[in-house]
Amino acid sequence: MDFQTSIQTCFKKYAVFSGRASRPEFWWFFLFTLIGGIVVQIIDAMILGYSIEGGYGPAYAIFTVITFLPCLAVGARRLHDINKSGWWQLLFITIVGIVLLIIWWATAGERKKNIYGR
């Protein structure tokens, strides 16, 4: 799966938390949200005049609202690919949990069918 296909897939499955997502689908969409966040912060600072130190501007807020559910959905589907519940994303609240989630998201998925499909 390439960059463009990943973004299209994640927005087509905007709030679909069932099924599975491959590693490339997850990581390409992660890269898209990372780059997009940086770009909209630059737009807020240079065009709209918002200070980066002063908080986030309206463009960043809009981008975050648009990408929040697809990020959660693809994260849950990615965890399904390694046969874990999407609810494990709540570990993101803790510092140790962030490390564990990154390890799980980077783990190869199961080739066989699991309880989440495929």
Residue frames as a rotation matrix with the C-alpha (Angstrom) as fourth column:
MET 1
0.589 0.808 0.000 0.00
0.808 -0.589 0.000 0.00
0.000 0.000 -1.000 0.00
ASP 2
-0.421 -0.743 0.520 1.36
0.737 -0.615 -0.281 3.40
0.529 0.265 0.807 -0.94
PHE 3
-0.930 -0.070 -0.362 0.98
0.296 -0.728 -0.618 6.82
-0.220 -0.681 0.698 0.69
GLN 4
-0.734 0.665 -0.136 -2.01
-0.655 -0.643 0.396 8.01
0.176 0.380 0.908 -1.35
THR 5
-0.211 0.660 -0.721 -3.91
-0.078 0.724 0.685 4.71
0.974 0.201 -0.102 -1.12
SER 6
-0.594 -0.078 -0.800 -3.42
0.738 0.342 -0.582 4.64
0.319 -0.936 -0.146 2.63
ILE 7
-0.941 0.249 -0.229 -4.89
-0.117 -0.875 -0.470 8.12
-0.317 -0.416 0.852 3.07
GLN 8
-0.480 0.798 -0.364 -7.83
-0.704 -0.103 0.702 7.29
0.523 0.593 0.612 0.80
THR 9
-0.280 0.345 -0.896 -8.49
0.299 0.918 0.260 4.04
0.912 -0.194 -0.361 2.66
CYS 10
-0.764 -0.071 -0.641 -8.38
0.645 -0.069 -0.761 5.69
0.010 -0.995 0.098 6.07
PHE 11
-0.833 0.503 -0.232 -10.80
-0.450 -0.859 -0.246 8.42
-0.322 -0.101 0.941 5.03
LYS 12
-0.357 0.727 -0.587 -13.13
-0.496 0.384 0.778 5.92
0.791 0.569 0.223 3.33
LYS 13
0.055 0.295 -0.954 -13.15
0.643 0.720 0.259 3.99
0.764 -0.628 -0.150 6.60
TYR 14
-0.114 -0.154 0.981 -13.52
-0.259 -0.949 -0.179 7.26
0.959 -0.274 0.068 8.52
ALA 15
-0.192 0.119 0.974 -15.00
-0.980 -0.078 -0.183 5.75
0.055 -0.990 0.131 11.69
VAL 16
0.686 0.353 -0.636 -14.79
-0.398 0.914 0.078 2.03
0.609 0.199 0.768 10.94
PHE 17
0.058 -0.650 0.758 -13.31
-0.996 0.015 0.089 0.32
-0.069 -0.760 -0.646 13.97
SER 18
0.600 0.172 0.781 -13.89
-0.218 0.975 -0.047 -3.24
-0.769 -0.142 0.623 12.75
GLY 19
0.957 -0.290 0.012 -11.59
0.122 0.365 -0.923 -5.21
0.263 0.885 0.384 10.52
ARG 20
0.441 -0.886 -0.144 -7.84
0.668 0.218 0.711 -5.05
-0.599 -0.410 0.688 10.16
ALA 21
0.947 -0.254 -0.198 -5.24
-0.322 -0.782 -0.533 -2.55
-0.019 0.568 -0.823 8.90
SER 22
0.620 -0.783 -0.050 -1.81
0.683 0.570 -0.457 -3.41
0.386 0.249 0.888 7.57
ARG 23
0.111 -0.689 -0.716 1.39
0.782 -0.384 0.491 -1.81
-0.613 -0.615 0.496 8.84
PRO 24
-0.779 -0.444 0.443 1.85
0.626 -0.600 0.498 0.32
0.045 0.665 0.745 5.70
GLU 25
0.056 0.880 0.472 -1.74
0.579 -0.414 0.703 1.61
0.814 0.234 -0.532 5.94
PHE 26
0.735 0.229 -0.638 -1.23
0.678 -0.289 0.676 2.66
-0.030 -0.929 -0.368 9.55
TRP 27
-0.020 -0.863 -0.504 2.25
0.718 -0.363 0.594 4.16
-0.696 -0.350 0.627 9.21
TRP 28
-0.655 -0.144 0.741 1.55
0.686 -0.524 0.505 6.05
0.316 0.840 0.442 5.97
PHE 29
0.385 0.853 0.353 -1.52
0.508 -0.515 0.690 7.61
0.770 -0.086 -0.632 7.58
PHE 30
0.595 -0.284 -0.752 0.55
0.717 -0.236 0.656 8.41
-0.363 -0.930 0.063 10.69
LEU 31
-0.529 -0.845 0.081 3.10
0.763 -0.431 0.482 10.17
-0.372 0.317 0.872 8.46
PHE 32
-0.300 0.527 0.795 0.28
0.625 -0.521 0.581 12.08
0.721 0.671 -0.173 6.72
THR 33
0.755 0.639 -0.151 -1.10
0.518 -0.438 0.735 13.36
0.403 -0.633 -0.661 10.05
LEU 34
0.250 -0.755 -0.606 2.39
0.767 -0.228 0.600 14.28
-0.592 -0.614 0.522 11.26
ILE 35
-0.731 -0.532 0.427 3.26
0.680 -0.515 0.522 16.25
-0.058 0.672 0.738 8.12
GLY 36
-0.041 0.825 0.564 -0.24
0.602 -0.430 0.673 17.73
0.797 0.367 -0.479 7.93
GLY 37
0.695 0.276 -0.664 -0.01
0.718 -0.309 0.624 18.91
-0.033 -0.910 -0.413 11.53
ILE 38
-0.252 -0.877 -0.410 3.30
0.710 -0.455 0.538 20.65
-0.658 -0.156 0.737 10.85
VAL 39
-0.699 0.011 0.715 1.97
0.633 -0.455 0.626 22.28
0.332 0.890 0.311 7.67
VAL 40
0.326 0.901 0.287 -1.17
0.590 -0.431 0.682 23.64
0.738 -0.053 -0.672 9.33
GLN 41
0.506 -0.235 -0.830 0.87
0.740 -0.377 0.557 25.00
-0.444 -0.896 -0.017 12.24
ILE 42
-0.659 -0.750 0.056 3.03
0.639 -0.519 0.568 26.85
-0.397 0.410 0.821 9.73
ILE 43
-0.357 0.639 0.681 -0.14
0.602 -0.400 0.691 28.16
0.714 0.657 -0.242 8.05
ASP 44
0.643 0.621 -0.448 -1.45
0.726 -0.310 0.613 29.32
0.242 -0.720 -0.650 11.43
ALA 45
0.182 -0.667 -0.722 1.82
0.686 -0.440 0.580 31.08
-0.704 -0.601 0.378 12.23
MET 46
-0.748 -0.660 0.066 2.76
0.489 -0.480 0.728 32.63
-0.449 0.577 0.682 8.88
ILE 47
-0.672 0.539 0.508 -0.58
0.408 -0.303 0.861 33.35
0.618 0.786 -0.017 7.25
LEU 48
0.356 0.933 -0.061 -3.02
0.516 -0.142 0.845 33.72
0.780 -0.332 -0.531 10.13
GLY 49
-0.048 -0.497 0.867 -0.54
-0.355 -0.802 -0.480 35.29
0.934 -0.331 -0.138 12.56
TYR 50
0.922 0.365 0.130 -0.94
-0.259 0.331 0.907 32.90
0.288 -0.870 0.400 15.48
SER 51
0.014 -0.942 0.334 2.07
-0.980 -0.080 -0.184 32.35
0.200 -0.325 -0.924 17.70
ILE 52
0.079 -0.062 -0.995 3.30
-0.156 0.985 -0.074 28.76
0.985 0.161 0.069 17.90
GLU 53
-0.859 -0.453 -0.240 4.23
0.177 0.176 -0.968 29.28
0.481 -0.874 -0.071 21.54
GLY 54
-0.737 0.598 0.317 0.80
-0.675 -0.615 -0.408 30.71
-0.049 -0.514 0.856 22.33
GLY 55
-0.167 0.693 0.701 -1.12
-0.194 0.674 -0.713 27.57
-0.967 -0.255 0.022 21.46
TYR 56
-0.676 -0.024 0.737 -2.73
0.611 0.540 0.579 26.14
-0.412 0.841 -0.350 18.39
GLY 57
-0.777 0.357 -0.519 -4.53
-0.497 -0.854 0.157 28.16
-0.387 0.380 0.840 15.75
PRO 58
0.169 0.985 0.034 -7.76
-0.697 0.144 -0.703 27.50
-0.697 0.095 0.711 13.90
ALA 59
0.266 -0.105 -0.958 -6.22
-0.869 0.404 -0.286 25.60
0.417 0.909 0.016 10.96
TYR 60
-0.780 -0.598 -0.182 -4.57
-0.431 0.726 -0.535 23.14
0.453 -0.339 -0.825 13.34
ALA 61
-0.596 0.639 0.487 -7.81
-0.470 0.213 -0.856 22.74
-0.651 -0.739 0.174 15.29
ILE 62
0.414 0.763 -0.497 -9.77
-0.854 0.135 -0.503 22.00
-0.317 0.632 0.707 12.09
PHE 63
-0.073 -0.539 -0.839 -7.13
-0.728 0.604 -0.325 19.51
0.682 0.587 -0.436 10.90
THR 64
-0.918 -0.290 0.271 -7.19
-0.393 0.571 -0.721 17.76
0.055 -0.768 -0.638 14.28
VAL 65
-0.172 0.940 0.296 -10.99
-0.620 0.130 -0.774 17.48
-0.766 -0.316 0.560 14.28
ILE 66
0.473 0.354 -0.807 -10.98
-0.879 0.254 -0.404 16.06
0.062 0.900 0.431 10.75
THR 67
-0.058 -0.623 -0.780 -8.27
-0.526 0.683 -0.506 13.46
0.848 0.381 -0.367 11.43
PHE 68
-0.404 -0.135 0.905 -9.09
-0.912 0.134 -0.387 12.45
-0.069 -0.982 -0.177 15.02
LEU 69
0.470 0.695 0.544 -11.59
-0.632 0.695 -0.342 9.65
-0.616 -0.183 0.766 14.29
PRO 70
0.831 -0.199 -0.519 -9.66
-0.340 0.555 -0.759 8.17
0.439 0.808 0.394 11.34
CYS 71
-0.232 -0.961 0.153 -6.53
-0.706 0.058 -0.706 8.04
0.669 -0.271 -0.692 13.54
LEU 72
-0.279 0.210 0.937 -8.38
-0.844 0.412 -0.344 6.19
-0.459 -0.886 0.062 16.27
ALA 73
0.743 0.668 0.047 -10.03
-0.547 0.645 -0.534 3.87
-0.387 0.371 0.844 13.76
VAL 74
0.579 -0.588 -0.565 -6.83
-0.391 0.408 -0.825 2.93
0.716 0.699 0.007 11.90
GLY 75
-0.435 -0.729 0.528 -5.06
-0.823 0.084 -0.562 2.44
0.366 -0.679 -0.636 15.24
ALA 76
0.065 0.564 0.823 -7.77
-0.752 0.570 -0.331 0.06
-0.656 -0.598 0.461 16.40
ARG 77
0.921 0.283 -0.266 -7.73
-0.387 0.618 -0.684 -1.82
-0.030 0.733 0.679 13.10
ARG 78
0.130 -0.957 -0.258 -3.93
-0.634 0.119 -0.764 -2.07
0.762 0.263 -0.592 13.31
LEU 79
-0.505 -0.251 0.826 -4.22
-0.844 0.345 -0.411 -3.62
-0.182 -0.904 -0.386 16.78
HIS 80
0.564 0.758 0.328 -6.82
-0.603 0.650 -0.463 -6.02
-0.564 0.063 0.823 15.40
ASP 81
0.635 -0.371 -0.677 -4.24
-0.573 0.361 -0.735 -7.15
0.517 0.856 0.017 12.85
ILE 82
-0.533 -0.832 -0.156 -2.05
-0.458 0.438 -0.773 -8.45
0.712 -0.340 -0.615 15.70
ASN 83
-0.080 0.658 -0.749 -5.12
0.406 0.708 0.578 -9.97
0.911 -0.258 -0.323 17.43
LYS 84
-0.792 -0.103 -0.602 -5.52
0.600 -0.315 -0.736 -7.31
-0.114 -0.944 0.311 20.13
SER 85
0.283 0.955 -0.092 -8.54
0.945 -0.294 -0.147 -5.23
-0.167 -0.046 -0.985 21.03
GLY 86
-0.016 -0.207 0.978 -8.68
0.544 -0.823 -0.165 -1.62
0.839 0.529 0.126 19.83
TRP 87
0.904 0.410 0.122 -9.37
0.102 -0.484 0.869 -0.61
0.415 -0.773 -0.479 23.42
TRP 88
0.374 -0.854 -0.360 -5.66
0.905 0.252 0.344 -1.10
-0.203 -0.455 0.867 24.11
GLN 89
-0.070 -0.377 0.923 -5.22
0.611 -0.748 -0.259 2.37
0.788 0.546 0.283 22.60
LEU 90
0.864 0.420 0.277 -6.25
0.024 -0.584 0.811 3.73
0.503 -0.695 -0.515 25.98
LEU 91
0.499 -0.778 -0.381 -2.70
0.832 0.307 0.462 2.88
-0.243 -0.547 0.801 27.06
PHE 92
-0.016 -0.482 0.876 -1.74
0.697 -0.633 -0.336 6.05
0.717 0.605 0.346 25.20
ILE 93
0.816 0.393 0.425 -2.79
-0.025 -0.709 0.705 7.93
0.578 -0.586 -0.568 28.33
THR 94
0.828 -0.561 0.017 0.27
0.071 0.134 0.988 6.57
-0.557 -0.817 0.151 30.14
ILE 95
0.341 -0.795 -0.501 3.90
-0.900 -0.431 0.072 7.16
-0.274 0.426 -0.862 29.19
VAL 96
-0.572 -0.540 0.617 4.81
-0.392 0.841 0.372 3.47
-0.720 -0.029 -0.693 29.34
GLY 97
0.200 0.777 0.598 1.75
0.305 0.530 -0.791 2.65
-0.931 0.340 -0.131 27.27
ILE 98
0.699 -0.002 -0.715 2.94
-0.579 -0.588 -0.565 4.83
-0.420 0.809 -0.412 24.39
VAL 99
-0.370 -0.917 -0.152 6.07
-0.888 0.300 0.349 2.71
-0.274 0.264 -0.925 24.03
LEU 100
-0.559 0.223 0.798 4.06
0.045 0.970 -0.240 -0.52
-0.828 -0.098 -0.552 24.13
LEU 101
0.559 0.829 -0.019 1.60
0.080 -0.077 -0.994 0.76
-0.825 0.554 -0.109 21.52
ILE 102
0.377 -0.499 -0.780 4.41
-0.892 -0.423 -0.161 1.76
-0.250 0.756 -0.604 19.16
ILE 103
-0.709 -0.633 0.312 5.89
-0.558 0.774 0.301 -1.72
-0.432 0.039 -0.901 19.50
TRP 104
-0.224 0.712 0.665 2.50
0.306 0.699 -0.646 -3.33
-0.926 0.059 -0.374 18.79
TRP 105
0.701 0.516 -0.492 1.78
-0.246 -0.472 -0.847 -1.04
-0.669 0.715 -0.204 15.82
ALA 106
0.085 -0.773 -0.629 5.19
-0.989 -0.141 0.039 -1.98
-0.119 0.618 -0.777 14.36
THR 107
-0.479 -0.229 0.847 4.66
-0.327 0.942 0.070 -5.72
-0.815 -0.243 -0.527 14.88
ALA 108
-0.874 0.148 -0.462 3.87
-0.409 0.289 0.866 -7.84
0.262 0.946 -0.192 11.84
GLY 109
-0.029 0.967 0.252 0.22
-0.988 0.010 -0.152 -8.87
-0.150 -0.253 0.956 11.63
GLU 110
-0.288 0.032 0.957 -1.07
-0.177 0.980 -0.086 -12.39
-0.941 -0.195 -0.277 11.68
ARG 111
-0.868 -0.072 -0.492 -1.27
-0.496 0.060 0.866 -14.00
-0.033 0.996 -0.087 8.27
LYS 112
-0.770 0.610 -0.187 -4.10
0.561 0.787 0.256 -16.29
0.304 0.092 -0.948 9.29
LYS 113
-0.029 0.870 0.492 -7.66
-0.005 -0.493 0.870 -15.27
1.000 0.023 0.019 9.99
ASN 114
-0.934 -0.177 -0.309 -8.25
0.302 0.063 -0.951 -14.10
0.188 -0.982 -0.005 13.57
ILE 115
-0.295 0.898 -0.325 -11.36
0.867 0.109 -0.487 -13.01
-0.402 -0.426 -0.811 15.44
TYR 116
-0.095 0.209 -0.973 -11.22
-0.031 -0.978 -0.207 -9.61
-0.995 0.010 0.099 13.71
GLY 117
0.797 0.529 -0.292 -11.37
-0.310 -0.057 -0.949 -10.93
-0.518 0.847 0.119 10.16
ARG 118
0.311 -0.575 -0.757 -9.38
-0.943 -0.085 -0.323 -11.63
0.121 0.814 -0.568 7.03
